[in-house]
């Protein structure tokens, strides 16, 4: 399994952070989908992660349609401050 799968698993940090945020009253959410460089900036992988994460955050109480999902690569700085030429599909 990949890092995303580990984070969204039953005991994963992604799951825990989303639940904590909602419980603490955070109603606006932005999801940065990091490490896109490791997938060669794959739009399909991004969409897969958005779909799975949307299903989960909906169960927590968020409206996935109101959540911004942003593909980034922190290591390369892609799509963090300026649009990335590696993710023209976004």
MDTraj code that builds the backbone (N, CA, C; nanometers):
import mdtraj as md
import numpy as np

residues = "UNK UNK UNK UNK UNK UNK UNK UNK UNK UNK UNK UNK UNK UNK UNK UNK UNK UNK UNK UNK UNK UNK UNK UNK UNK UNK UNK UNK UNK UNK UNK UNK UNK UNK UNK UNK UNK UNK UNK UNK UNK UNK UNK UNK UNK UNK UNK UNK UNK UNK UNK UNK UNK UNK UNK UNK UNK UNK UNK UNK UNK UNK UNK UNK UNK UNK UNK UNK UNK UNK UNK UNK UNK UNK UNK UNK UNK UNK UNK UNK UNK UNK UNK UNK UNK UNK UNK UNK UNK UNK".split()
xyz = np.array([
    [0.0838, -0.1194, 0.0000],
    [0.0000, 0.0000, 0.0000],
    [0.0872, 0.1241, 0.0000],
    [0.0328, 0.2311, -0.0544],
    [0.1060, 0.3561, -0.0606],
    [0.0861, 0.4396, 0.0647],
    [0.1498, 0.5555, 0.0662],
    [0.1401, 0.6439, 0.1822],
    [-0.0015, 0.6955, 0.2017],
    [-0.0707, 0.7225, 0.0916],
    [-0.2092, 0.7681, 0.1037],
    [-0.2946, 0.6621, 0.1711],
    [-0.2801, 0.5390, 0.1267],
    [-0.3593, 0.4297, 0.1831],
    [-0.3314, 0.4125, 0.3325],
    [-0.2061, 0.4298, 0.3713],
    [-0.1708, 0.4197, 0.5134],
    [-0.2357, 0.5329, 0.5933],
    [-0.2377, 0.6525, 0.5371],
    [-0.2950, 0.7681, 0.6064],
    [-0.4450, 0.7615, 0.6225],
    [-0.5115, 0.7009, 0.5254],
    [-0.6578, 0.6949, 0.5273],
    [-0.7083, 0.5658, 0.5923],
    [-0.6166, 0.4767, 0.6283],
    [-0.6556, 0.3505, 0.6917],
    [-0.7196, 0.3770, 0.8284],
    [-0.7717, 0.2736, 0.8875],
    [-0.8460, 0.2844, 1.0138],
    [-0.7714, 0.3647, 1.1209],
    [-0.6424, 0.3432, 1.1343],
    [-0.5637, 0.4133, 1.2358],
    [-0.4734, 0.5213, 1.1763],
    [-0.5018, 0.5645, 1.0544],
    [-0.4149, 0.6591, 0.9850],
    [-0.4275, 0.8027, 1.0328],
    [-0.3197, 0.8789, 1.0127],
    [-0.3162, 1.0193, 1.0553],
    [-0.4120, 1.1069, 0.9762],
    [-0.4278, 1.0813, 0.8478],
    [-0.5186, 1.1621, 0.7665],
    [-0.6589, 1.1544, 0.8241],
    [-0.7008, 1.0352, 0.8545],
    [-0.8321, 1.0103, 0.9138],
    [-0.8452, 1.0838, 1.0475],
    [-0.7434, 1.0676, 1.1302],
    [-0.7433, 1.1294, 1.2629],
    [-0.7495, 1.2816, 1.2538],
    [-0.6715, 1.3400, 1.1632],
    [-0.6675, 1.4859, 1.1500],
    [-0.8004, 1.5419, 1.1008],
    [-0.8639, 1.4749, 1.0065],
    [-0.9937, 1.5214, 0.9557],
    [-1.0985, 1.5176, 1.0664],
    [-1.0998, 1.4108, 1.1416],
    [-1.1960, 1.3968, 1.2510],
    [-1.1708, 1.5012, 1.3600],
    [-1.0445, 1.5215, 1.3955],
    [-1.0099, 1.6233, 1.4953],
    [-1.0502, 1.7626, 1.4486],
    [-1.0202, 1.7944, 1.3239],
    [-1.0530, 1.9268, 1.2700],
    [-1.2033, 1.9525, 1.2791],
    [-1.2824, 1.8554, 1.2362],
    [-1.4275, 1.8726, 1.2386],
    [-1.4783, 1.8838, 1.3825],
    [-1.4275, 1.7991, 1.4695],
    [-1.4689, 1.7991, 1.6100],
    [-1.4345, 1.9315, 1.6783],
    [-1.3224, 1.9913, 1.6383],
    [-1.2790, 2.1182, 1.6975],
    [-1.3443, 2.2398, 1.6323],
    [-1.4341, 2.2168, 1.5358],
    [-1.5097, 2.3270, 1.4775],
    [-1.4556, 2.3842, 1.3485],
    [-1.3533, 2.3228, 1.2913],
    [-1.3006, 2.3696, 1.1627],
    [-1.4004, 2.3296, 1.0546],
    [-1.4608, 2.4282, 0.9897],
    [-1.5638, 2.3980, 0.8905],
    [-1.5168, 2.4178, 0.7466],
    [-1.4083, 2.4900, 0.7283],
    [-1.3532, 2.5107, 0.5945],
    [-1.2263, 2.4284, 0.5824],
    [-1.2172, 2.3516, 0.4760],
    [-1.1064, 2.2579, 0.4621],
    [-1.0434, 2.2699, 0.3239],
    [-0.9117, 2.2667, 0.3211],
    [-0.8360, 2.2571, 0.1964],
    [-0.7495, 2.1331, 0.2096],
    [-0.7562, 2.0452, 0.1120],
    [-0.6769, 1.9226, 0.1142],
    [-0.5641, 1.9359, 0.0123],
    [-0.4405, 1.9369, 0.0606],
    [-0.3238, 1.9391, -0.0271],
    [-0.2825, 1.7940, -0.0520],
    [-0.2931, 1.7518, -0.1760],
    [-0.2532, 1.6156, -0.2134],
    [-0.1051, 1.6233, -0.2496],
    [-0.0205, 1.5867, -0.1540],
    [0.1240, 1.6040, -0.1661],
    [0.1902, 1.4851, -0.2372],
    [0.3160, 1.5043, -0.2682],
    [0.4020, 1.4022, -0.3300],
    [0.3544, 1.3605, -0.4687],
    [0.2954, 1.4543, -0.5413],
    [0.2498, 1.4247, -0.6768],
    [0.3670, 1.3908, -0.7684],
    [0.4879, 1.4362, -0.7323],
    [0.6064, 1.4033, -0.8115],
    [0.6320, 1.2528, -0.8127],
    [0.5959, 1.1830, -0.7033],
    [0.6200, 1.0383, -0.6961],
    [0.5244, 0.9596, -0.7854],
    [0.4189, 1.0254, -0.8326],
    [0.3242, 0.9603, -0.9242],
    [0.3423, 1.0140, -1.0663],
    [0.4519, 1.0862, -1.0853],
    [0.4784, 1.1529, -1.2133],
    [0.3635, 1.2472, -1.2494],
    [0.3115, 1.3145, -1.1469],
    [0.2054, 1.4137, -1.1601],
    [0.0802, 1.3561, -1.2267],
    [0.0445, 1.2368, -1.1869],
    [-0.0666, 1.1633, -1.2479],
    [-0.2039, 1.2201, -1.2102],
    [-0.2775, 1.2627, -1.3102],
    [-0.4142, 1.3115, -1.2888],
    [-0.5044, 1.1988, -1.2389],
    [-0.4838, 1.0782, -1.2914],
    [-0.5649, 0.9636, -1.2485],
    [-0.5452, 0.9341, -1.1000],
    [-0.4212, 0.9369, -1.0538],
    [-0.3937, 0.9105, -0.9125],
    [-0.4537, 1.0208, -0.8255],
    [-0.4413, 1.1454, -0.8693],
    [-0.5011, 1.2576, -0.7964],
    [-0.6519, 1.2374, -0.7836],
    [-0.7179, 1.2037, -0.8940],
    [-0.8634, 1.1838, -0.8919],
    [-0.9036, 1.0677, -0.8016],
    [-0.8228, 0.9631, -0.8004],
    [-0.8485, 0.8482, -0.7131],
    [-0.8421, 0.8910, -0.5654],
    [-0.7417, 0.9705, -0.5317],
    [-0.7256, 1.0181, -0.3940],
    [-0.8390, 1.1128, -0.3565],
    [-0.8773, 1.2009, -0.4480],
    [-0.9894, 1.2925, -0.4226],
    [-1.1167, 1.2135, -0.3954],
    [-1.1414, 1.1107, -0.4757],
    [-1.2631, 1.0299, -0.4594],
    [-1.2658, 0.9603, -0.3230],
    [-1.1567, 0.8942, -0.2878],
    [-1.1519, 0.8213, -0.1606],
    [-1.1580, 0.9161, -0.0405],
    [-1.0876, 1.0278, -0.0499],
    [-1.0881, 1.1244, 0.0595],
    [-1.2259, 1.1884, 0.0735],
    [-1.2895, 1.2180, -0.0378],
    [-1.4243, 1.2763, -0.0353],
    [-1.5223, 1.1844, 0.0355],
    [-1.5143, 1.0552, 0.0051],
    [-1.6027, 0.9584, 0.0709],
    [-1.5826, 0.9600, 0.2217],
    [-1.4584, 0.9678, 0.2644],
    [-1.4301, 0.9670, 0.4076],
    [-1.4746, 1.0961, 0.4758],
    [-1.4363, 1.2119, 0.4200],
    [-1.4682, 1.3377, 0.4888],
    [-1.6188, 1.3632, 0.4931],
    [-1.6910, 1.3060, 0.3985],
    [-1.8374, 1.3170, 0.4020],
    [-1.8915, 1.2460, 0.5265],
    [-1.8347, 1.1307, 0.5591],
    [-1.8761, 1.0558, 0.6788],
    [-1.8436, 1.1325, 0.8065],
    [-1.7360, 1.2104, 0.8034],
    [-1.6963, 1.2902, 0.9197],
    [-1.7938, 1.4058, 0.9407],
    [-1.8481, 1.4594, 0.8290],
    [-1.9419, 1.5709, 0.8397],
    [-1.9159, 1.6849, 0.7429],
    [-1.8080, 1.6757, 0.6654],
    [-1.7772, 1.7792, 0.5670],
    [-1.8563, 1.7561, 0.4387],
    [-1.8800, 1.8650, 0.3650],
    [-1.9398, 1.8560, 0.2326],
    [-1.8241, 1.8544, 0.1323],
    [-1.7962, 1.7395, 0.0694],
    [-1.6816, 1.7300, -0.0220],
    [-1.6847, 1.8319, -0.1362],
    [-1.8041, 1.8759, -0.1766],
    [-1.8137, 1.9740, -0.2855],
    [-1.7636, 2.1113, -0.2420],
    [-1.7571, 2.1345, -0.1109],
    [-1.7097, 2.2627, -0.0587],
    [-1.5621, 2.2572, -0.0187],
    [-1.4986, 2.1428, -0.0395],
    [-1.3584, 2.1243, -0.0015],
    [-1.2698, 2.1393, -0.1249],
    [-1.1655, 2.2203, -0.1122],
    [-1.0701, 2.2376, -0.2225],
    [-0.9623, 2.1296, -0.2127],
    [-0.9404, 2.0589, -0.3217],
    [-0.8332, 1.9596, -0.3306],
    [-0.7274, 2.0161, -0.4248],
    [-0.6037, 2.0252, -0.3769],
    [-0.4963, 2.0859, -0.4553],
    [-0.3801, 1.9880, -0.4677],
    [-0.3428, 1.9509, -0.5916],
    [-0.2270, 1.8631, -0.6095],
    [-0.0980, 1.9436, -0.5953],
    [-0.0067, 1.8945, -0.5117],
    [0.1194, 1.9665, -0.4912],
    [0.2367, 1.8689, -0.4827],
    [0.3551, 1.9244, -0.4940],
    [0.4770, 1.8521, -0.4583],
    [0.5575, 1.9461, -0.3700],
    [0.5553, 1.9202, -0.2399],
    [0.6293, 2.0034, -0.1464],
    [0.7791, 1.9995, -0.1722],
    [0.8288, 1.8827, -0.2107],
    [0.9720, 1.8651, -0.2356],
    [1.0192, 1.9552, -0.3491],
    [0.9385, 1.9626, -0.4552],
    [0.9748, 2.0442, -0.5719],
    [0.9133, 2.1842, -0.5672],
    [0.8210, 2.2072, -0.4741],
    [0.7537, 2.3369, -0.4657],
    [0.6470, 2.3548, -0.5722],
    [0.6077, 2.2460, -0.6365],
    [0.5087, 2.2536, -0.7447],
    [0.3685, 2.2830, -0.6931],
    [0.3063, 2.3838, -0.7548],
    [0.1664, 2.4191, -0.7311],
    [0.1427, 2.4741, -0.5905],
    [0.2471, 2.5208, -0.5252],
    [0.2304, 2.5733, -0.3897],
    [0.2088, 2.7243, -0.3913],
    [0.2895, 2.7950, -0.4669],
    [0.2744, 2.9401, -0.4778],
    [0.2350, 2.9822, -0.6186],
    [0.2759, 2.9038, -0.7149],
    [0.2459, 2.9329, -0.8552],
    [0.1997, 2.8054, -0.9235],
    [0.1269, 2.8218, -1.0323],
    [0.0837, 2.7049, -1.1092],
    [0.2049, 2.6252, -1.1542],
    [0.1895, 2.4947, -1.1562],
    [0.2995, 2.4074, -1.1956],
    [0.2857, 2.3651, -1.3413],
    [0.3946, 2.3719, -1.4174],
    [0.3898, 2.3222, -1.5550],
    [0.3771, 2.1696, -1.5595],
    [0.4018, 2.1032, -1.4453],
    [0.3913, 1.9574, -1.4397],
    [0.2480, 1.9084, -1.4229],
    [0.1582, 1.9993, -1.3857],
    [0.0182, 1.9602, -1.3636],
    [-0.0742, 2.0539, -1.4394],
    [-0.0538, 2.0613, -1.5685],
    [-0.1350, 2.1507, -1.6517],
    [-0.2814, 2.1095, -1.6524],
    [-0.3083, 1.9849, -1.6174],
    [-0.4461, 1.9349, -1.6125],
    [-0.5248, 1.9942, -1.4963],
    [-0.4570, 2.0545, -1.3979],
    [-0.5274, 2.1079, -1.2806],
    [-0.5732, 2.2499, -1.3054],
])
top = md.Topology()
chain = top.add_chain()
for i, resn in enumerate(residues, 1):
    res = top.add_residue(resn, chain, resSeq=i)
    for name in ("N", "CA", "C"):
        top.add_atom(name, md.element.get_by_symbol(name[0]), res)
traj = md.Trajectory(xyz[None], top)
